């Protein structure tokens, strides 16, 4: 079983920054790709960014492109999401995810079968 633990969420003013972390552990963690998703109240969970564990290739949603950066530290089995120029509409619970059979970076929820507990990000106007 793979465990994913997010951290780094909090309350920030519009225009501010936060860095989220997702630490992966458990039985032979070997997911090819990991991703960040978010879910605002009353809305469906949506894709934010994904990264290839081996190559570092990344894919970022248009809604956050130019503001959010995804990265990973293979040695620490940790993925990051640097969020800059935050907007009130970025307010959501942010989840990290990994796929046991995923072969490449993907924006689709169905590709991911391991999820963290989520971390709240609140951006005030």
N, C-alpha and C positions, 0 to 999 in steps of 0.2 A: 504494500500500500504506500502511496505517495502522499506526503503531507505538504501543504503549501500554507505559509503564514505571511500575511501582509502586515505592513507597518508603515507609519509615516503620514497617515491622514491627519486631518485637523481642520481648524477654522482659520481662514485667511481672507484678507480684503481683496477685492477685485484689483487685478494687476500684480498680485503677489505670486509667490512660488512655493511649491511643495515638491518633495521627492518621496515617492513611494518605493518600498522594497518588498520583494517577495522571495522568501527563503524556502527552498525546496529540500525535502529530506525524505528518508524512507528507503524501502527496498529498491536498490539499484536504480536510482533515478536516471532515466535515459531517454527522456522525451526529446524529440527532434526540434520541437518548437514550443514556445510558450507565448501567452498573450495576456493583455489587460482588457477587461471589459468594465462597463459601468452601468448602473441602474439607478435612475432618478425615480422619485415617488410617482406612482401611477403610470410609469412608462416601462417598456420592455428593456431587457438587458441589451446593451449595444456594444459593438466592437470599438476599441480604442486604438490598440497597437499590438503587433506581434513581432517576434524575433526568432530567427533560427539560432539554435543553441550552438551549432558547429561553425557556421559561417559568419554569424552576426548580422546577416541581411535582415532588414526590418521593413515593416509595412505599417503605415500610420493612417488612421482615418482622416478624411478631408477636414472634418470638423475641428481637429486639433493639430493639423499639419502646420509646422512652423512655430508651434508653441510647446508641444510635448515631444520628448525624446525618450525612446526606449533603448535600454542597454542591458548587458548581462556580464556577470563575472563568473566564468566557468569554474574557477578554483573554489569559489564560495557557494556554488549552486544557487546563486541569487540573481534575480532580475530586478531592474529598476525602471521607474517611470518618472522622469524629470518633467515637472509641469510648470511652465512659466506663463506669464501674462494671463493668469486665471480670470475667468469670467463667471458671473453668477450661474450661468447655464451649465457650467462644469460641475455644479453641485450634484453629488450622487454617491452611492456606495460603489467603491472600486474593488473589483475582484481580479485576482490573477488566476490563470488557468494553464493546465498542461494536458497534453494528449498522449495516451499510451501507444496509439497507433498512428498518430499524425506524422506525415512525411515531409511536410513543408509548412511554411508560415501560412496561416489561414485566418480570415475574418469571421469564419462561421462557427457559431456556438457548438454545433453538433460534432465538430472535430475534437472537442476538448472534453475529457471525462474526469479530470481532477480539478477541483476548485478550492480556493481559499475561503476563509470565513468572511472576507470583505473588510474594507476600512472606509470610514466615512470621510468624505471631503466636502466641506461647506465653504462656499465663496460668498462673502457678503458684499453688497453693492455700496 
